[in-house]
Amino acid sequence: MLTKRQNMVETMKGGRPDRFVKGYEALALVMTPFALSNMRPVKGAPPLKNKWGVTFCFPDNAPGPFPVHDAEHVVIKDIEHWRDYVTVPDPVMPAEAWEETIRQVEAIDRNEYFVAPFVAPGVFEQSHYLLEIANCLTAFYTNPDELHEIYDMITEFELRYAEDICRHIKPDALFHHDDWGSQTSSFISPAMFEEFLLPCYKQIYGYYKSQGVECIVHHSDSYGENLVPYMVEMGMDVWQGAMSTNNIPKILADYGGKLTIMGGIDNGKVDREDWTRDLIRKETFRACREYGTKYYIPCTTMGDPTSIFPGVYEAVMEEIDNASAEMFPSGAAGA
């Protein structure tokens, strides 16, 4: 039987996987010292300011933390003078800060798993964390020069961060967040994406690939099929979070072998307070039957191997086992 990593590789290249990859099972996600030092609030706790100066809160009734963007807390109050407001943190951590992370990584079986640092937020998310989302989207039209400068600044930060990561843990994969759309559209047009964000990611993902990273997994739980050509061009290998609102069968037919889809099981459909095993079984089997066994990894669209409501992610993984038993000749349930 193939290891989890080998099975994911076979799936990505359209080879001979012996079962479905179950969500994140082949990715050993690693939190970096910088990420661990960059404060985020816990649910119900008071707001916290991170190293970029962005204030986050995590209300009791929210699924996750959100930036606070009232007039007092928004970081960039005037984009034409953005340098007056932004202090870029140093992502390079001292050697002693890496010691525990290195010990954890050394314990990972790289034949079984990809060692994959978890990097978030991405370039676009960081820009709207600093600017506020409406201000950021407006700036694509009103202040393109300043926005290009901001993206250059974020890219330089990411490249320094990447260098520190690769120096210390030599990752096999990268798990990188950056949400690029809503359920039904991208936040910006493909032309704007090509102008503003594609150059950033060609540099960032190109650097990781130059350092031996085999697999770039990018999370965007959204619509994004209009951006797929740029995903391929920037070096993405796996689009994690692709919602069912995308024409996933067409993406797989057109780009299979160049891009693998990991998602298709929308959290909005299954990750709910009134979830049932029957609901999860139907949605998981729908996705597996509709999208097939090559270039597709069944997974919820959430950006980590968890769920908002307890038990949902685990139930989806169990139903993927059941789908494997039906759809693979070996019937590799429980693998």
N, C-alpha and C positions, 0 to 999 in steps of 0.2 A: 504494500500500500504506500502511496506517495505521502511524504511529509506534508504538513500544512503549507509550507513555503513552496515546495515542489508542485503541489496541486494548484496553487495560485498562479505559478508561472505557466503551467500547462493551460490553464483557463485563459490567461492573458494572451498567449500566442496562438490560441485556437488549436491546441494539440490534443492530448488525450488525458484530461482530468478524470479521476476515478470517482468523483463525487462533486457536489456543489461546494464551493468555498463558503463557509458560514460567517458572513459578516467580516468582522475584524480579526478572525481567529489566527491569521497568518502574520499579523502585525504586532510586534512587541513594542507598544507605544512607550516612549521614554520622555519624561518631563526633564527639561534642562534646568541647570541651576538658575539661569536668568529667569525662566518662566516661574520657577518656584519662589523667587525673590520678588516678583512683580505682583504686588498684592491685589487680590480680588476678594470682594465681600462674600461671606457665607449668607445663606438664606435667613432673612429676618434680622440680620445684623445691621449696624449703622453703615452708611456709605463710606467708601475708602477711595483715596486718590492713588493712582498707580504711578510708575516711574516716568510716564509721559505727561503727567499732570492731569490725566483724565479721571474724573470722579465717577465711580460705579456704585450702583445700588442693586440690591437683590430683595425685592419685596416678597412677603410670604405668599402672595397669590400669583407670582410670576414663575415661568419655567426656567429662567436663568437670569444672570446679572445683566444690567443695561447701563449705558453711559447716561449721566445726568447732563442735560443740555439747556438748562435755563440760562438767562443772561449772566448770572453770577458764575456759573460753573463751566460754560463752554470755553475751551482753551483758546482757539483762534477767534478773537473778537473782530478782527479786521484783516481780511485775507491779503490786502495790499501791503500789510506790514506783518506778515505771519512770523517772520524771524524774531520779532519782538516778543512773541508769545510762546514759542516752542523751544523747549530744552530737550535735546535728543539724549536719551540715556545711553550709557555705554553697555553694550551687550556682552562684552568680553569679561569673563569672570576669572578670578584668581584660581590657581591650580588646586588649592585646598577645597574650593567650592565644588570642584568636579569629582572629588574623591569618592563620595557615596554613589554618585551616578555611574562612575566608571565601574565600581564594584557590582552594581546592579546589571550593567551591560555585560560584564564578563561572565555573569551567571546565565546569560541567555544562550540557548542552543541555536546558532545561526543556520544550521541545517534545517531546523524546524520552523524558525521564525525569521522574518525581516526585522532587524533593529531599526526602528523608525522614530526619530525625534518628533515630538508634537509641537508645531510652530503655529502660533496664533497671537494676535490677529494678522490677517494678510494686508497687502498693500492698500487695497480699496477700503477695507474696514478701518485700518488705521487712519486713513484720511478723513473718513466721516466721523470717527471717534473724536478727532481733533476739531473738526469744523462744524459738526452737526449735519445730519443726513440731507436736509433740504438745502442748507447752505452749500454743501459739497456738490450736490447735483446741479445746483444753479451755477456754480463756479465753472463747470465745463463749458458753459456758454459765455459767462460774463468775465471770467478771469482765467482763461486757459494758460497764460504764461505763468502765473503764480501757482496754478495747480500742477503744471509740469515741474516746477521747482520743488513743490512739496513731495511729489512722487519720486523725484531724484533723491531727495533727502531720505525718504523711507527706504528706497532701494539700497542706498549706501549703508543704512543701518542693517538691513537684512543681509547684505553681503558680509558685513563684519560679523554678524551673528552666525551666519553659515560657516565662516572660516573657523570660528571658535568651536562650533559643534563638530565639524569634520576633523579638526585637529585632535579632539579629545576622545571621540567615541567611534569614529569611522563608520557611519551608518550605512546600512544596506538599502534603506528606503527613507522617504521623507513623508510625513503626514502634515500637510499645510492647509490651514483654513483661509478662506476668503469668500464670503457670500457675494454672488454677483447678480442676484435677481430675486424676484418675487416668485410666487407659484406659477405665474402665467407669462412673465416677461423678464428680460434682463433689465437691470437698472439704467444702463446706458446703451446706445445703439452699437452695433458691431463696428461701425466706422470709428466711433469714439473709443471703444475698447481697443481697437487696433492702434490708435494714435497714443493713448495715454497709458494703458495697462500692459499691453503685449510687450513693449520694450523692457519694462521692469521685470516681468517674469522670464523673459528670455535670458536676461542677465542672472537672475536668482537661480532658476532651475538649471541653467547652463552651468553655473558654478558647481552646484551639487553633483551634476552628472560628471563634471570634470574631476571630481574627487572620489569617484567610484560608486556613487549612489546609483543603484540599478533601477529603482522604481519610485517614481514621483506620484504620490496619491494626493489629490487636491480635493478638499471638501468645499462644496457649494450646494446647500440643500435648497434647490431652486429650479426654475426653468433656466435653460441655458443652451438649448440645441443650436441657437443662432450663433453661438460663440465657439462651437466645437472645432471648426478649422483652426482657430487661434489656440485652443487648448493643445491640439496636436503640434502646432508650430512652436509653442513655448516649451514643449518637452514633457507635458503631462503624460503619464501612462495610465492612470486610473482616475476617473471622475467619481468621487464618492459623494453621495447625497442627491444624485439625479432623481428628480421627482417623476412620478408617473404622468405628469402633465407634459413631459417631453415625449417625442415620438421615439422611444427607446429602440424598438425593432429597426427603424430606419437608420438610426445612429449606428447600431451594431452592424447592419448590412453595409453601410457606407464606410465605416471607419474601424471595423473589427480588425484586429491585428496592429492597429495604431493607437487605439484608445479602448480601454475596458470600462464598462459601466458597473458601478458598485452602488446599489440603491434600489429604486423602483418600488419599495414598500414604504409608502408615505407615513411618517409618524402621525400626521393629522388624521389618518384613517384608523390606525391600530393603537396608538399610544394615547389612550383616553381613559378616563376614570371608569367608564362602564365597559371596558374591554372584556371580551370573552374568548375562550380558546377556539370556538367555532369561527369567529370573525378573523382571528389571526391565521387560522388554517386556510380559510378561503382566500385571503389576500396574499398569503405567502405562496400558495399553490398557483394562484393566478399569475403572479409575477414569474415564477419559475417556468411555468408552461408557456407563457407568452414570450419571454425573452430568451429562453433556451439555455444551453449548457456551455456555449463558447463565448468568450469575451464578456461574460456577465457574471457578477458576484451578487447573489441576493443578499440584501441588507436593508435595514431601516435607513432613513435618510438623515438621522441625527449624527452629529459630528463627533461621536465617541461611542464606545460599546456599552451604552447604558440606555435607559429610558426614563421618561418623566414619571410614569406610574410603575410601581414595582412589579416585576415579573414579566413585563411585556417583551423586553429584548430577549430574555431567556426562552420565552415561549416561541418567538419567531425562530430562534436558532434550532429549537427542537423540531419545528415544522419543516425547516430546511433539510434536516436529516430525513424526515419522512418523504420529502420531495426527491431527495437523492435515491432513496430506495425504489421509488417509482420510475425515475427517469434515467438512471444509469444501469447498464447491464449487470454490474457487480452488485448493485443494490446496497451500496455502502452506507447504510443507516448507522448513526452513532459514531461515524469516523471522526 
